[in-house]
Amino acid sequence: MAGWTTFVRANDAAGVAGGDPDLVAAAAARAAGTSVPDSRRAVAGPLPLLLPPNPVHRFYRGGDGIDRLRGVAAGEGPGAPEDWVGSTTTSLGNDREGLALLADGRLLRDLIAADPIGYLGAEHVSRWGTNPGVLVKLLDAGERLAAHYHPGRAFARTQLGSPFGKTEAWIILSAEPGAHMHLGLREAIDRSLIERWVREQDSDQMLAALNVVPVVAGDVLFVPAGTIHTIGAGITLVELQEPTDMSVVLEWQRYKVTGGEETLNLGWDRVLDAAELGAGVPFRGPAPATETGASSRRLLPEAADPYFRAEHVAANGPDVTFAPGYSVLIALEGELSITCEGQAPLRLTAGQSALIPYGAGTTTLDGHGSGIRCLPPAADSGEGKW
């Protein structure tokens, strides 16, 4: 990969379709995140877009996992522990940080707002409006994250004025030997105990009360809102979550999260109502099997459908076909090409990402490689448990 800010280069487009002027122009425009008139265009809606990196700095340190994925030498990337891929969500308390910027300087949020049905589809818009309903991240933990949890939808509606909580899922891309999560309580606790944890800031007690979940590359974990958890050091993952930045940080002192941010400015008395204090058994999905041909495999349980969906896709010969729908595709290895009717392919290598709009119609994926396809909540899936 050439670097962090350019992907399908203009000179790459010159070899497209034997130099056909319309398809060359279309490929170059998509590399810049723009659209151009095309006399051969068979698709009426917006076309797939390459997504530049969108690093977001947080209260914890990152490692070199995102750099490795993208083929960047350690230390030469932006050094942020998270990349918010194709984000239309802002970080807590900010009106700009987190929003994905395209190569031509436009915000993806504004493109979608200008043509919501073209990007999201009428069924999605009728329920969620112009919000894609999902936030996709690359996350690289250079240190253990603080013990924390996220509110669910019912709490978020009444206390925070948001239709979304923050249920999430993790797809492990790489993990150092011995890497692990803390995920959910081993035994039920009462409120007085979590109040004492917050007051005394005893990290050892908090961690001892949680399930220890070892992880390796390919593992998939589903994390309902309210679940107390940490992400361990040395883990790089794809995170799908509801489109908010709501975290209640129990280990606020150690990580210097103060000033009200640790409680979402609600105070401990109110925000502890959002914590799940019952015992929980973590959901772990199987690692995707190695395929000899093209494949698309579901990664998350049906209980995740009201929040987001994810597929592992592999192209090693025959094409994979995607029905019309909004999605974010992250290439993990090899080279992938996304094609919609009458258009030059959009090519991705490891660590690159693309947005596939609903209006692109039926699209095909070919090449020799694999990736993660991230989708919004299923429109007919109901409200969800969390």
C-alpha positions in Angstrom: 0.0 0.0 0.0 1.3 3.4 -1.0 0.2 5.2 2.2 -2.6 6.5 4.3 -4.2 9.0 2.1 -4.4 7.5 -1.5 -5.8 4.2 -2.7 -6.9 3.7 -6.3 -4.6 6.2 -7.9 -5.4 8.1 -11.0 -2.7 6.3 -13.0 -4.2 3.0 -12.0 -7.4 4.1 -13.7 -5.6 4.6 -17.0 -5.4 0.9 -17.5 -9.1 0.3 -16.8 -11.2 -1.3 -19.5 -8.5 -0.9 -22.1 -8.5 2.8 -21.7 -12.2 3.4 -22.3 -12.5 7.1 -21.6 -15.8 6.9 -19.7 -14.7 4.0 -17.4 -11.3 5.6 -16.8 -13.0 8.8 -15.7 -15.4 6.9 -13.5 -12.6 5.0 -11.8 -10.6 8.1 -11.2 -13.6 9.9 -9.8 -14.4 7.1 -7.4 -10.8 7.2 -6.2 -11.4 10.8 -5.3 -14.8 10.1 -3.8 -16.7 11.9 -6.5 -19.2 11.0 -9.3 -19.0 11.9 -13.0 -21.4 11.6 -15.9 -20.9 8.3 -17.8 -22.5 7.6 -21.1 -22.1 3.8 -20.4 -23.4 4.1 -16.8 -26.0 1.4 -16.1 -26.5 2.3 -12.4 -28.7 5.2 -11.6 -27.7 5.6 -8.0 -24.5 6.5 -6.2 -21.5 4.3 -6.9 -19.1 2.5 -4.5 -16.6 4.8 -2.9 -13.1 4.3 -1.6 -12.9 5.4 2.1 -9.7 7.2 3.2 -8.4 6.4 6.7 -10.2 8.2 9.5 -8.0 8.0 12.6 -9.5 8.9 16.0 -7.4 9.4 19.1 -8.8 8.0 22.4 -7.9 7.8 26.1 -5.9 4.6 25.6 -2.8 3.9 23.5 -2.8 2.2 20.2 -0.3 -0.4 18.8 0.9 -1.1 15.3 -1.9 -3.6 14.3 -3.7 -1.2 12.0 -0.4 -0.2 10.4 0.4 -3.9 9.8 -3.0 -4.5 8.2 -2.4 -1.7 5.8 1.2 -2.5 5.0 2.5 0.6 6.7 5.8 0.4 8.6 5.3 0.5 12.4 5.1 4.1 13.6 4.5 5.6 10.1 0.7 5.7 10.5 -1.2 8.3 12.5 -0.7 6.4 15.8 -4.4 6.5 16.7 -5.9 3.4 18.4 -9.1 3.6 16.3 -10.1 4.2 12.7 -13.8 5.0 12.3 -14.4 3.5 8.9 -17.0 5.5 6.8 -18.3 7.1 10.0 -21.2 9.5 10.1 -21.0 9.5 13.9 -19.1 12.1 16.0 -17.2 11.4 19.2 -18.8 12.4 22.5 -18.9 16.1 23.0 -17.6 17.0 19.5 -19.4 18.2 16.4 -16.7 17.1 13.9 -14.3 14.4 15.3 -15.2 11.0 14.0 -16.8 12.1 10.7 -15.4 10.4 7.6 -13.8 12.8 5.1 -13.6 11.7 1.5 -10.6 12.4 -0.7 -12.2 15.5 -2.2 -12.9 17.1 1.2 -16.6 16.3 1.5 -18.1 14.6 4.5 -19.7 11.3 3.9 -22.5 12.3 6.3 -23.4 15.2 3.9 -23.4 12.9 0.8 -25.8 10.6 2.5 -28.0 13.4 3.8 -28.3 14.8 0.2 -29.4 11.4 -1.2 -30.5 9.1 1.7 -32.5 6.7 -0.4 -29.7 6.4 -3.0 -27.2 5.5 -0.2 -29.4 3.7 2.3 -32.6 2.5 0.5 -36.2 3.6 1.2 -36.9 0.8 3.7 -33.9 1.8 5.9 -34.7 5.6 5.6 -38.4 5.0 6.6 -37.1 3.6 9.9 -33.8 5.2 10.7 -33.8 8.4 8.6 -30.4 9.5 7.2 -28.4 7.6 9.9 -26.8 4.4 8.5 -27.5 2.8 11.9 -24.0 1.3 12.3 -20.5 2.5 13.1 -17.6 0.4 11.9 -14.2 0.7 13.5 -10.7 -0.7 13.3 -9.5 -0.9 16.8 -5.9 -1.6 17.9 -5.3 -1.9 21.7 -1.7 -1.0 22.6 -2.8 -1.3 26.3 -5.7 -2.9 28.1 -8.8 -0.7 27.9 -10.6 0.5 31.0 -13.4 -1.6 32.5 -16.5 0.0 31.1 -19.9 -0.6 29.6 -22.4 1.1 27.2 -26.0 2.0 27.7 -28.8 0.2 25.8 -31.5 1.8 23.7 -34.2 2.1 26.4 -31.8 4.0 28.7 -30.4 6.1 25.8 -33.8 7.2 24.7 -35.0 8.3 28.2 -31.7 9.7 29.6 -29.7 10.7 26.6 -32.2 11.5 23.9 -30.8 9.0 21.4 -32.6 6.2 19.5 -29.4 4.2 19.6 -27.5 2.6 22.5 -24.2 0.9 22.0 -24.4 -2.8 21.6 -21.3 -4.0 19.7 -19.4 -6.9 18.3 -15.7 -7.7 17.8 -14.1 -9.6 14.9 -10.5 -10.4 15.9 -8.0 -9.8 13.2 -4.8 -10.5 15.2 -3.9 -11.2 18.9 -0.6 -11.6 20.6 -0.1 -14.8 22.5 -2.1 -14.9 25.7 -4.3 -11.9 24.7 -7.7 -11.9 26.2 -10.8 -9.9 26.9 -12.8 -9.5 30.2 -16.4 -9.9 29.2 -19.4 -10.0 31.4 -19.8 -10.8 35.1 -18.9 -14.3 36.3 -21.6 -14.1 39.0 -24.4 -11.6 39.6 -23.6 -8.7 41.8 -25.7 -6.1 43.6 -25.6 -2.4 43.0 -23.7 -1.7 46.2 -20.7 -3.6 44.9 -20.4 -1.7 41.7 -20.9 1.6 43.6 -17.9 0.5 45.8 -15.8 -0.3 42.7 -16.5 3.2 41.3 -15.7 4.9 44.7 -12.6 2.9 45.6 -11.2 2.4 42.1 -10.0 -1.1 42.8 -9.1 -2.4 39.4 -8.2 -5.9 40.7 -11.6 -6.4 42.1 -13.3 -5.3 38.9 -11.3 -7.6 36.7 -11.6 -10.6 39.1 -15.4 -10.4 38.8 -15.4 -10.6 35.0 -15.1 -13.6 32.6 -11.6 -14.0 31.1 -12.0 -14.8 27.4 -8.8 -15.7 25.5 -8.9 -14.7 21.8 -7.1 -15.6 18.6 -7.4 -14.3 15.1 -10.8 -15.2 13.6 -12.7 -15.2 16.9 -16.0 -13.3 16.9 -17.6 -11.9 20.1 -21.0 -10.3 20.5 -21.3 -7.7 23.3 -24.8 -6.5 24.3 -25.2 -3.1 25.8 -24.8 -3.0 29.5 -22.1 -5.7 29.6 -19.1 -4.7 31.7 -16.0 -5.5 29.7 -12.4 -4.6 28.7 -10.4 -5.2 25.5 -6.9 -6.6 26.2 -3.6 -5.3 25.0 -2.1 -6.7 21.8 -5.5 -7.2 20.0 -6.5 -5.7 16.7 -10.1 -6.1 15.7 -13.0 -4.9 13.5 -15.8 -3.5 15.8 -19.4 -3.1 14.7 -21.5 -1.0 17.0 -24.5 1.2 17.2 -23.7 4.7 15.9 -22.9 6.4 19.2 -19.9 7.2 21.4 -21.5 6.3 24.8 -19.1 4.7 27.3 -19.4 4.6 31.1 -15.8 4.3 32.3 -15.7 2.4 35.7 -11.8 2.7 35.9 -12.0 6.5 35.4 -9.1 7.3 37.7 -6.5 5.1 36.2 -7.3 6.3 32.6 -7.9 9.9 33.6 -11.4 10.1 32.2 -12.9 12.8 34.3 -15.0 16.0 34.2 -18.3 14.1 33.8 -17.2 12.3 30.7 -16.9 9.0 32.7 -20.6 9.1 33.4 -21.8 10.6 30.2 -22.5 13.7 32.3 -25.3 11.9 34.1 -23.7 11.2 37.4 -23.1 7.8 38.9 -26.6 7.5 40.5 -28.3 7.7 37.2 -25.8 6.0 34.9 -25.3 2.8 36.9 -28.9 2.0 36.0 -27.6 1.1 32.5 -25.1 -1.6 33.8 -26.0 -5.3 33.5 -25.4 -6.8 36.9 -26.4 -10.3 36.2 -24.0 -13.1 35.2 -23.3 -13.5 31.5 -21.9 -16.1 29.2 -20.1 -14.5 26.3 -21.2 -15.3 22.8 -18.3 -16.6 20.7 -18.7 -17.2 17.0 -16.6 -19.7 15.0 -13.7 -18.6 12.9 -14.5 -18.4 9.2 -13.4 -21.6 7.4 -10.8 -21.4 4.7 -12.6 -21.5 1.3 -11.3 -22.7 -2.0 -13.8 -20.7 -4.0 -16.0 -17.6 -3.5 -18.0 -17.5 -0.3 -20.0 -15.2 2.0 -20.5 -16.4 5.6 -22.6 -14.8 8.3 -20.6 -14.1 11.5 -23.1 -12.9 14.1 -26.2 -14.4 15.8 -29.7 -13.4 14.8 -29.9 -11.5 18.1 -27.5 -9.0 16.5 -29.7 -8.2 13.5 -31.6 -5.3 15.1 -28.2 -3.6 15.6 -25.9 -4.6 12.7 -24.8 -7.6 10.6 -21.4 -8.9 9.4 -20.2 -11.4 6.9 -16.8 -12.8 6.1 -16.3 -12.8 2.3 -13.7 -14.6 0.3 -13.1 -14.4 -3.4 -10.8 -17.0 -4.9 -12.3 -17.6 -8.3 -16.1 -17.3 -8.8 -17.7 -13.9 -8.0 -19.6 -13.2 -4.8 -22.8 -11.3 -5.5 -24.3 -8.8 -3.1 -27.9 -7.7 -3.3 -28.6 -4.0 -3.2 -27.9 -2.6 0.2 -25.7 -0.2 2.2 -22.5 -1.8 3.4 -18.9 -1.1 4.4 -16.3 -3.6 3.1 -12.9 -3.9 4.7 -10.3 -5.9 2.8 -8.2 -8.1 5.0 -5.8 -9.8 2.6 -5.1 -10.1 -1.1 -6.8 -8.0 -3.7 -10.6 -7.6 -4.1 -12.6 -5.8 -6.9 -16.1 -4.4 -6.4 -18.1 -4.1 -9.7 -21.6 -2.8 -10.4 -23.2 -2.9 -13.9 -21.5 -0.8 -16.5 -18.8 0.4 -14.2 -15.0 0.0 -13.9 -14.1 -2.1 -10.8 -13.1 -0.5 -7.6 -10.0 -2.4 -6.3 -9.0 -2.9 -2.7 -5.9 -4.3 -1.1 -5.4 -5.3 2.6 -6.5 -2.5 5.0 -8.4 -0.5 2.4 -12.2 0.0 2.8 -15.1 0.9 0.5 -18.6 2.1 1.0 -21.2 0.2 -1.2 -24.4 2.3 -1.5 -27.9 0.8 -1.9 -28.2 2.7 -5.2 -25.3 0.9 -6.7 -27.7 -2.1 -7.2 -26.4 -5.6 -7.4 -22.7 -5.7 -7.0 -20.1 -8.4 -7.5 -16.9 -9.1 -5.6 -14.0 -10.9 -7.3 -10.3 -11.2 -7.1 -8.1 -13.3 -4.7 -8.5 -12.2 -1.1 -10.9 -11.8 1.8 -12.7 -9.2 3.8 -15.4 -8.3 6.3 -18.6 -6.9 5.0 -20.4 -4.7 7.6 -24.1 -4.0 7.2 -26.7 -1.9 9.1 -29.5 -3.3 11.2 -32.0 -5.4 9.3 -35.0 -3.3 8.6 -37.4 -6.1 9.5 -35.6 -7.3 12.6 -37.6 -5.6 15.3 -36.4 -3.5 18.2 -33.9 -5.9 19.8 -33.4 -7.0 23.4 -30.8 -4.4 24.4 
